Amino acid sequence: MDCIIVSMWILVVLLGLTTGGLINALGDSLPYLRKPAMPRCPHCGHARRPVAWLGLIARAARAWRCPECSRARGYRAITVELAAVLGTMLLYWREPSPASFWQGYLVGALFLLIMVIDIEHRLILEVVTIPSMVIFGIIGIVDPARGFGKVLFGGLAGYAFVLILYFLGILFARIMARVRGRELDEVVFGFGDVMLAGVIGLIVGWPGVIVALILGVFAAGLFSLIFMLVAILLRRYTPFMAIPYGPFLILGAAFIYYGGAVLLRGAFAG
Ligand SMILES: [Zn+2]
């Protein structure tokens, strides 16, 4: 194989690995400090040694436990690093032109970060969503394929769509509280989901954002149903068990953003 091609692929793998490490570091700092910090133990805040910055290296180098609080690291570190490497490779394979590669890369990294924090903490942080709105708003507006109207209207539509679901969720919680005589612990959609939908709208644009969000809500509903059935079968069912919606909204958005729209159009046209 050509030497340049091999070196490009090595760079792509290294980029994915670094990105995974960065997402892990942010996942261990943002929910606690609300700002980025050097890699640290999320339990005690102890700064990680450079050998423990990457989960894969920490595992191999026996630096898996925090030297301060001796808590073991979760497998999220390795999962995220592998997902980032695989995602970056796939993207480079499909979109080698720099402009589309870097856009797709930024979107993928953001989506992975939001998923990690939402799954672990049931939180979508404004310190993530607000800068993303600015960055992806600008990227979308200067991209000649999308432009001002499509991007801005997409953002507003996404925000409004989930804002309505958010208010319906509060209404539902109020009604159920009255019927059952006590408060529900969780509302269906949090305000973080509304902010996330705004970001998704700016990234996917109008009208794809609506398809993306409907897919996400549908996938979440399907997952809840299966989850509920399994819980009933195992006799562990409690009503209104809440699942994080963010990861499902992101899956819907990723599907549309990375070319699923073309697939859907093909399916409906043919
Ligand atoms: Zn620790």
Residues whose N, C-alpha, C, O or C-beta is under 5 A from the ligand:
A	BS01	ZN	C41 H43 C44 G45 H46 C66 E68 C69 S70
